[in-house]
């Protein structure tokens, strides 16, 4: 097999990228109070009362934004 310098450099780049991806996959995450404890989020019983926002617009008409409570 004929290896030139461009092939070697490209294989090194691919190996470094794969190593970086694997390292980020298996390393331990830092503790984040908001993410790990869900502090500030709505309780599970209130999370089902969501609102939905509907954008309604047609060509030549005035756009409307409708907020619906579920």
CORFEN-V23960 format. One record per run of one state. SS is the DSSP state (H for helix, E for strand, - for the rest). FROM is the first residue (numbers start at 0). TO is the last residue. If there is no record, write none. Layout:
{{SS:FROM:TO} {SS:FROM:TO}}
This chain:
{{-:0:3} {H:4:25} {-:26:31} {H:32:36} {-:37:49} {E:50:55} {-:56:62} {E:63:68} {-:69:69}}
